[in-house]
């Protein structure tokens, strides 16, 4: 199937304007004048943060009037956010950071939206950015994107499949958010707000319950090194657990390294350094794996005493209250934010009865066992997109 410039299949490729450069002021109500922030996860969000122009301004800026079926794509700063304008949307106009694409009859709008997010289109878009430091995409660059079009019937079929996959992804995200909200509410109900401690729990320093803590392996794999043992890095430790699905970091370890840096069941893995202070303290509890697992020096391995459940403590570290406690012990140097083992020992954390902690952990395990978390719908959607739009 031969490729052709996208402009061949479009009636209009244009963009908005900054009203103030034309002496136009925003008004309190009228025609919504949208910007990149109003394009949110494939939808146009008009719930707050919207500027308005009047009828005269809309006439002056008629080039960027938006109609149902138009495809919008962000072209400045954050590149590639896309949306198809639905039929029920009110009259709209847009600023200079949004390009407006109006397809001809031979190009389905939904198909174009999905294609613009495909690996093929993204590769072309990333190669066409004006500068490396400030991302901008010109209208001519959009028009020159090479697209291969199947028949309009096939476009509609592909778009319908990808729309369903996208809907499933959204529903999964909503379900995960509801589960997270439920756990937060349950935590507050059982333990109270840790910042206020209305239940009067003891809040000692963590030091007396740290049985063992150590930083991990400092050396890295040598170029060309193959095989070896899995050594976890900070990107492997997520709020949802340890990710073993992606490319694993393997290093040939010596005997002393294997004994020092091996991770055991129920150990807490705690991120001790990051360029983003919000990620310092992100943690998870190791639940075992099919082969021995080790950790590098971006992580601290913690064995905890009997007065805390490791899962309870990890959940607390990852909560807003936990991040507030951790933030007090973070040191910053050369753009890196770090907490030491001594800083972890000084963390003051509520200490409810272990029986109550374990009751919460049981609830947490039941929520995490819900099947919607077992499928990476985002990965499935990306795979479908690749197969349908590229192959």
Order of alpha helices (4+ residues) and beta strands (2+ residues): beta-beta-beta-beta-beta-beta-alpha-beta-beta-beta-beta-alpha-alpha-alpha-beta-alpha-beta-beta-beta-beta-beta-alpha-beta-beta-beta-beta-beta-alpha-alpha-beta-beta-alpha-alpha-alpha
